[in-house]
Amino acid sequence: MSSPRTRRRWAAAVALSAALLASGVTGTTAQAEPARVSDVSAAAVVFSDTFDGPAGAAVDSSKWQIETGDNVNNHERQYYTAGNNNAALDGQGHLVITARKENPANYQCWYGTCQYTSARLNTSGKFTAQYGHVEARMKIPRGQGMWPAFWMLGTPVNWPDSGEIDIMENVGFEPSTVHGTIHGPGYSGSGGIGAGYTLPGGQAFADAFHTFAVDWAPDRITWSVDGNVYQTRTPADLGGRQWVFNKPFFLILNLAVGGYWPGDPDGSTVFPQQLLVDHVSVTTGDTSIGGVIRGLAGKCVDVAGANTANGTPVQLYDCNGTAAQRWTVGSDGTIRALGKCLDVASGGTADGTPVQLWDCNGTAAQRWVVTAARDIVNPQADKCLDVTGNNSANGTRLQIWTCAGTANQKWTVG
């Protein structure tokens, strides 16, 4: 997991780059600044919230609105409250959505006096997305009856005809599994189309932060957890029913309690329960479906042998269109192929440290910045992705090296 300091540096680079773009500063002008300022991936971030602020503060009202009331349709047990009793910053760069067991008399639910309070936030009227890389890094609660979710609704809302994209849902009785689903006309509710992703080895999602994302393109939505793709949906999956996902959607974060799907809390569920959100972002400029990275002699960045084992060398090779050469540049700073991340071996910072494929783990060894000058920089080492020995032969290993502006350090992404 990356440190708060590393994450804040990345967020600052995103904000500065976006500011330069908004003010009309061109890529050429920005190159006069340090390389990381001109990050072309960051310039495409159209929505970002890293939840910085003092403990107890409310969320940024220019980005989020807080819904109130209950949810009759799902027979949930919570009342969503206004203010910051159930949704507030923690002073450590997180939004905390808290579900509490309480039943104030003025909170009336579909079945009578509510038993729980919680919060639901959305960006309706403030921000909508249409395509791109949409992600949130979160640590979910645990316990029977808990139902955290990160999702989107189509506009204008006329559910289910307007569509719903569930980026992440978890029900407490499945601590190791999350679900991604689409809903639309004729495939809503329990008929939604999706799949689940289960952590290996019996790990629980509540034990650590994880990144939940969709890469959304016209007629294609792909779900991933921590960079690991687990399903893709296209109109072909709908059996002739209408695809309603080529229009703007707004974002939603909520923590529900009870309902048809998760069931009610029981004596094993300890309150309060919390959903911690580290960041939310939407990036429209990612090579989200997967594209090549070309370098010296027009050759491609390649995973040796298309091998997904940790430690597999990353090399230069003739471009051949295989999955071993399709890379996704993420708004979280990762560069991913075959469900894993481009990684500096052992987190090294010395010239000549090789790069490899490795499980995505959020460390600084897997953070990269693609600059307008066509460098690919690892900020921790402050060094560039480099072709060893300026050798264009197939199979030449890639490494990091002090940025020198040479041909073996120049890359074209996508």
C-alpha positions as CSV (number, residue, x, y, z in Angstrom):
1,M,0.0,0.0,0.0
2,S,1.4,3.4,-0.9
3,S,2.1,5.9,1.8
4,P,-0.1,9.0,2.3
5,R,2.9,11.1,1.3
6,T,3.3,9.3,-2.0
7,R,-0.4,9.4,-2.7
8,R,-0.5,13.2,-1.9
9,R,2.4,13.9,-4.3
10,W,0.5,12.1,-7.0
11,A,-2.7,14.0,-6.3
12,A,-0.7,17.3,-6.3
13,A,0.7,16.4,-9.8
14,V,-2.8,15.6,-11.0
15,A,-4.2,18.9,-9.7
16,L,-1.4,21.0,-11.1
17,S,-1.5,19.3,-14.5
18,A,-5.3,19.8,-14.6
19,A,-4.9,23.4,-13.7
20,L,-2.3,23.9,-16.5
21,L,-4.7,22.3,-19.0
22,A,-7.6,24.5,-17.8
23,S,-5.6,27.7,-18.1
24,G,-4.6,26.9,-21.7
25,V,-1.0,26.1,-21.0
26,T,0.2,23.8,-23.8
27,G,2.2,20.7,-23.5
28,T,5.2,22.5,-25.1
29,T,5.1,25.3,-22.5
30,A,4.6,22.9,-19.6
31,Q,7.8,21.0,-20.6
32,A,9.8,23.9,-19.1
33,E,8.6,22.7,-15.8
34,P,9.8,19.4,-14.1
35,A,8.9,16.4,-16.1
36,R,6.2,15.1,-13.8
37,V,4.2,18.3,-14.1
38,S,3.4,17.6,-17.7
39,D,1.7,14.2,-17.0
40,V,-0.5,13.5,-20.0
41,S,-2.5,10.9,-18.0
42,A,-3.2,13.3,-15.2
43,A,-4.3,16.0,-17.7
44,A,-7.2,13.7,-18.6
45,V,-8.5,13.4,-15.0
46,V,-12.0,15.0,-15.2
47,F,-13.1,14.2,-11.7
48,S,-11.0,13.6,-8.6
49,D,-11.5,13.7,-4.8
50,T,-8.8,12.6,-2.4
51,F,-10.9,13.7,0.6
52,D,-8.3,16.0,2.2
53,G,-9.5,18.2,5.0
54,P,-9.8,18.3,8.8
55,A,-11.3,15.5,10.8
56,G,-15.0,15.8,11.1
57,A,-15.4,18.1,8.0
58,A,-18.2,17.5,5.5
59,V,-17.5,16.4,2.0
60,D,-16.8,18.9,-0.8
61,S,-20.3,20.2,-1.7
62,S,-19.1,21.3,-5.1
63,K,-18.6,17.6,-6.0
64,W,-21.1,15.7,-3.9
65,Q,-24.6,16.0,-2.6
66,I,-25.9,13.9,0.3
67,E,-29.2,12.1,-0.1
68,T,-31.7,11.6,2.7
69,G,-34.4,9.1,3.4
70,D,-34.9,5.4,3.3
71,N,-35.1,2.9,0.4
72,V,-38.4,1.2,0.1
73,N,-37.6,-0.8,-3.1
74,N,-34.8,-2.9,-1.6
75,H,-36.4,-3.1,1.9
76,E,-33.3,-1.7,3.4
77,R,-33.2,-0.8,7.2
78,Q,-31.2,2.4,7.2
79,Y,-32.2,6.1,7.0
80,Y,-29.7,8.2,5.0
81,T,-29.0,11.4,7.0
82,A,-27.8,14.9,6.0
83,G,-24.9,16.6,7.6
84,N,-21.7,14.9,8.7
85,N,-22.9,12.6,11.4
86,N,-22.8,9.7,9.0
87,A,-20.4,11.0,6.3
88,A,-17.3,13.0,7.2
89,L,-13.6,13.3,6.5
90,D,-11.2,11.7,9.0
91,G,-8.3,14.1,8.6
92,Q,-6.1,11.3,7.1
93,G,-7.3,11.7,3.6
94,H,-10.4,9.5,3.8
95,L,-14.1,9.9,3.5
96,V,-15.8,7.8,6.3
97,I,-19.4,6.7,5.8
98,T,-20.6,5.3,9.1
99,A,-23.6,3.1,9.7
100,R,-24.9,3.4,13.2
101,K,-27.5,1.4,15.1
102,E,-29.9,4.1,16.3
103,N,-33.6,4.9,15.8
104,P,-34.3,8.6,16.4
105,A,-38.1,9.1,16.3
106,N,-37.9,11.5,13.4
107,Y,-36.3,9.0,11.1
108,Q,-39.2,7.0,9.6
109,C,-38.6,4.1,7.3
110,W,-41.0,2.1,5.1
111,Y,-41.6,-0.4,8.0
112,G,-41.9,2.2,10.8
113,T,-39.2,3.7,12.9
114,C,-35.7,3.1,11.4
115,Q,-33.2,1.0,13.2
116,Y,-30.1,2.4,11.6
117,T,-28.6,5.5,10.1
118,S,-26.1,5.8,7.3
119,A,-25.1,8.0,4.3
120,R,-25.4,8.0,0.5
121,L,-23.6,10.5,-1.7
122,N,-23.9,11.3,-5.4
123,T,-22.6,13.7,-8.0
124,S,-26.0,14.3,-9.7
125,G,-26.2,17.8,-11.0
126,K,-22.5,18.3,-10.3
127,F,-20.6,15.8,-12.4
128,T,-21.5,13.1,-14.9
129,A,-19.1,10.7,-16.8
130,Q,-19.5,9.2,-20.2
131,Y,-16.7,6.7,-20.8
132,G,-13.3,6.5,-19.2
133,H,-11.6,4.8,-16.3
134,V,-13.8,5.2,-13.2
135,E,-12.3,4.0,-9.9
136,A,-12.4,4.2,-6.1
137,R,-9.9,2.9,-3.5
138,M,-11.9,1.8,-0.5
139,K,-11.8,-0.3,2.6
140,I,-15.3,-1.9,3.1
141,P,-17.0,-2.8,6.4
142,R,-17.7,-6.3,7.6
143,G,-20.7,-8.1,9.0
144,Q,-24.0,-9.7,8.2
145,G,-26.4,-7.2,6.7
146,M,-23.8,-4.7,5.5
147,W,-24.1,-3.6,1.9
148,P,-21.5,-1.1,0.7
149,A,-21.6,0.0,-3.0
150,F,-19.8,2.2,-5.6
151,W,-22.0,2.6,-8.6
152,M,-23.5,4.9,-11.3
153,L,-27.0,5.8,-12.6
154,G,-27.8,7.0,-16.1
155,T,-29.4,10.4,-16.7
156,P,-32.1,11.5,-16.6
157,V,-33.0,8.8,-14.0
158,N,-35.8,6.5,-15.1
159,W,-34.7,3.3,-13.6
160,P,-34.2,0.7,-15.0
161,D,-34.6,2.1,-18.5
162,S,-31.9,4.7,-17.9
163,G,-29.4,2.1,-16.8
164,E,-27.2,1.3,-13.8
165,I,-23.5,0.3,-13.6
166,D,-22.5,-1.3,-10.3
167,I,-18.7,-0.9,-10.1
168,M,-18.5,-2.6,-6.7
169,E,-21.1,-4.2,-4.4
170,N,-20.4,-6.4,-1.4
171,V,-22.9,-8.2,0.9
172,G,-21.6,-9.0,4.3
173,F,-22.2,-12.7,4.1
174,E,-19.6,-12.9,1.3
175,P,-16.5,-11.2,2.9
176,S,-14.1,-12.4,0.2
177,T,-16.3,-11.5,-2.9
178,V,-17.4,-8.3,-4.6
179,H,-19.8,-8.0,-7.5
180,G,-19.9,-5.9,-10.7
181,T,-23.3,-5.7,-12.5
182,I,-25.2,-3.8,-15.2
183,H,-28.9,-3.2,-15.0
184,G,-31.2,-1.9,-17.8
185,P,-34.6,-2.5,-19.4
186,G,-35.4,-6.2,-19.1
187,Y,-32.3,-7.1,-17.0
188,S,-32.7,-5.2,-13.8
189,G,-32.8,-6.2,-10.1
190,S,-32.0,-9.9,-9.6
191,G,-31.9,-10.2,-13.4
192,G,-28.9,-7.8,-13.7
193,I,-25.9,-9.1,-15.8
194,G,-22.6,-9.4,-14.0
195,A,-20.0,-11.4,-12.2
196,G,-18.1,-11.7,-8.9
197,Y,-14.5,-11.4,-8.0
198,T,-13.1,-13.4,-5.0
199,L,-9.9,-12.7,-3.2
200,P,-7.5,-15.7,-3.0
201,G,-6.7,-17.6,0.1
202,G,-9.8,-16.6,2.1
203,Q,-8.8,-13.0,2.4
204,A,-11.6,-10.6,3.4
205,F,-12.1,-7.3,1.5
206,A,-12.6,-5.6,4.9
207,D,-9.0,-6.3,5.9
208,A,-7.4,-3.8,3.6
209,F,-7.9,-1.1,1.0
210,H,-8.6,-2.2,-2.6
211,T,-9.1,-0.4,-5.9
212,F,-12.4,-1.1,-7.7
213,A,-12.7,0.2,-11.2
214,V,-14.5,0.0,-14.6
215,D,-13.0,0.9,-17.9
216,W,-15.9,2.1,-19.9
217,A,-15.9,2.6,-23.7
218,P,-18.7,2.7,-26.3
219,D,-20.4,-0.7,-26.2
220,R,-17.9,-2.1,-23.8
221,I,-17.5,-2.1,-19.9
222,T,-14.6,-3.9,-18.2
223,W,-14.4,-4.5,-14.4
224,S,-11.2,-4.9,-12.3
225,V,-10.1,-5.1,-8.7
226,D,-6.6,-3.9,-7.9
227,G,-5.9,-3.9,-11.7
228,N,-7.0,-7.5,-12.1
229,V,-9.7,-7.7,-14.8
230,Y,-12.5,-10.1,-14.0
231,Q,-15.3,-9.5,-16.6
232,T,-16.2,-7.5,-19.7
233,R,-19.7,-6.8,-20.9
234,T,-20.8,-5.8,-24.4
235,P,-24.2,-5.6,-26.2
236,A,-23.7,-9.2,-27.2
237,D,-24.3,-10.2,-23.6
238,L,-27.8,-8.8,-23.5
239,G,-29.6,-11.3,-25.8
240,G,-31.1,-8.6,-28.0
241,R,-32.1,-6.3,-25.1
242,Q,-31.2,-2.6,-25.2
243,W,-27.7,-1.4,-24.3
244,V,-28.3,1.9,-22.4
245,F,-24.7,2.7,-21.5
246,N,-23.7,5.2,-24.2
247,K,-24.7,8.4,-22.3
248,P,-23.8,10.3,-19.2
249,F,-24.0,8.7,-15.7
250,F,-23.4,10.2,-12.3
251,L,-21.5,8.5,-9.4
252,I,-22.9,7.2,-6.1
253,L,-21.2,6.0,-2.9
254,N,-23.3,4.5,-0.1
255,L,-23.4,2.1,2.8
256,A,-26.8,0.3,3.1
257,V,-27.9,-1.9,6.0
258,G,-30.1,-4.9,5.4
259,G,-32.4,-5.4,2.4
260,Y,-33.5,-8.3,0.2
261,W,-30.0,-9.2,-1.0
262,P,-27.8,-9.0,2.2
263,G,-30.5,-9.8,4.7
264,D,-30.7,-8.1,8.1
265,P,-27.9,-7.7,10.6
266,D,-27.8,-10.2,13.3
267,G,-26.2,-10.6,16.7
268,S,-22.8,-11.1,15.1
269,T,-22.8,-7.6,13.5
270,V,-21.0,-5.0,15.5
271,F,-21.9,-1.4,15.1
272,P,-20.8,1.2,14.1
273,Q,-19.6,0.0,10.8
274,Q,-17.6,2.1,8.4
275,L,-16.8,2.4,4.7
276,L,-13.5,4.2,4.2
277,V,-12.9,5.9,0.8
278,D,-9.4,6.9,0.0
279,H,-10.0,8.5,-3.4
280,V,-12.5,8.6,-6.3
281,S,-11.4,9.5,-9.9
282,V,-12.6,9.5,-13.4
283,T,-10.0,9.6,-16.2
284,T,-11.0,9.9,-19.9
285,G,-7.6,9.8,-21.4
286,D,-6.4,6.4,-20.2
287,T,-5.5,3.7,-22.7
288,S,-8.2,1.9,-20.8
289,I,-8.9,-0.9,-23.3
290,G,-5.2,-1.7,-23.7
291,G,-2.8,-0.3,-26.1
292,V,0.9,-0.7,-27.1
293,I,3.8,1.3,-25.8
294,R,6.3,1.9,-28.6
295,G,9.9,2.8,-28.1
296,L,13.4,2.3,-29.6
297,A,13.3,1.3,-33.3
298,G,9.5,1.3,-33.2
299,K,9.4,-1.8,-31.0
300,C,7.0,-2.5,-28.2
301,V,7.1,-3.0,-24.4
302,D,6.5,-6.7,-24.1
303,V,6.0,-9.3,-21.2
304,A,8.4,-12.0,-22.0
305,G,6.6,-15.2,-23.2
306,A,3.3,-13.6,-22.2
307,N,4.0,-15.2,-18.8
308,T,1.9,-13.9,-15.9
309,A,4.2,-15.2,-13.1
310,N,5.6,-12.6,-10.7
311,G,9.1,-11.5,-11.8
312,T,8.6,-12.1,-15.5
313,P,11.0,-9.8,-17.4
314,V,9.6,-6.8,-19.3
315,Q,11.5,-6.4,-22.6
316,L,11.6,-4.8,-26.0
317,Y,10.2,-6.8,-28.8
318,D,8.7,-6.5,-32.3
319,C,5.1,-5.2,-32.0
320,N,2.8,-8.2,-32.6
321,G,-0.6,-7.2,-31.2
322,T,-0.7,-9.8,-28.5
323,A,-2.0,-9.4,-25.0
324,A,1.6,-9.3,-23.7
325,Q,1.9,-5.9,-25.4
326,R,-1.5,-4.4,-24.4
327,W,-0.9,-2.0,-21.6
328,T,-3.4,0.1,-19.6
329,V,-2.1,3.4,-18.2
330,G,-4.2,4.0,-15.1
331,S,-5.2,7.2,-13.3
332,D,-3.7,5.6,-10.2
333,G,-0.3,5.7,-11.8
334,T,0.0,2.1,-12.6
335,I,0.8,0.6,-16.0
336,R,-0.9,-2.8,-16.3
337,A,-0.8,-5.8,-18.7
338,L,-2.1,-9.4,-18.3
339,G,-3.9,-8.3,-15.1
340,K,-0.6,-7.3,-13.4
341,C,1.6,-4.2,-13.0
342,L,4.8,-2.8,-14.4
343,D,7.1,-3.0,-11.3
344,V,10.6,-1.9,-10.4
345,A,12.3,-5.0,-9.0
346,S,12.5,-4.9,-5.2
347,G,11.4,-1.3,-5.2
348,G,15.0,-0.3,-6.3
349,T,16.1,3.2,-7.1
350,A,19.6,2.6,-8.6
351,D,20.4,3.0,-12.2
352,G,20.1,-0.4,-13.9
353,T,17.4,-1.8,-11.7
354,P,15.3,-4.1,-14.0
355,V,11.6,-3.8,-14.4
356,Q,9.2,-6.8,-14.3
357,L,5.6,-7.9,-14.1
358,W,4.2,-8.3,-10.6
359,D,0.9,-8.4,-8.7
360,C,-0.5,-4.9,-8.4
361,N,0.1,-3.9,-4.8
362,G,-0.1,-0.1,-4.6
363,T,3.5,0.5,-3.8
364,A,5.7,3.2,-5.2
365,A,7.6,0.7,-7.2
366,Q,4.5,0.5,-9.4
367,R,3.8,4.2,-9.8
368,W,4.6,5.8,-13.2
369,V,4.2,9.1,-14.9
370,V,3.9,9.5,-18.6
371,T,5.2,12.9,-19.5
372,A,4.5,15.2,-22.5
373,A,8.2,14.7,-23.4
374,R,7.4,11.0,-23.8
375,D,9.4,9.9,-20.8
376,I,7.9,7.2,-18.5
377,V,9.1,8.1,-15.0
378,N,9.1,6.2,-11.7
379,P,8.7,9.1,-9.2
380,Q,10.1,7.1,-6.3
381,A,13.5,6.6,-8.1
382,D,13.1,9.8,-10.2
383,K,14.4,7.7,-13.1
384,C,13.1,6.8,-16.5
385,L,12.0,3.6,-18.2
386,D,15.1,2.7,-20.3
387,V,16.1,0.1,-22.9
388,T,19.3,-1.5,-21.6
389,G,22.4,-0.5,-23.5
390,N,20.4,1.3,-26.2
391,N,20.0,-2.1,-27.8
392,S,17.0,-2.6,-30.1
393,A,17.3,-6.3,-30.4
394,N,14.3,-8.4,-29.5
395,G,14.4,-9.5,-25.9
396,T,16.4,-6.6,-24.6
397,R,15.5,-6.1,-20.9
398,L,14.0,-2.8,-19.7
399,Q,15.3,-1.0,-16.6
400,I,15.2,2.3,-14.9
401,W,18.0,4.8,-15.5
402,T,18.7,8.5,-14.8
403,C,16.6,10.5,-17.3
404,A,18.8,11.7,-20.2
405,G,16.4,12.4,-23.0
406,T,17.9,9.7,-25.2
407,A,16.1,7.6,-27.8
408,N,16.1,4.5,-25.6
409,Q,14.0,6.4,-23.0
410,K,11.4,7.8,-25.3
411,W,8.0,6.1,-25.5
412,T,4.7,6.5,-27.4
413,V,1.7,5.3,-25.4
414,G,-1.4,4.0,-27.2
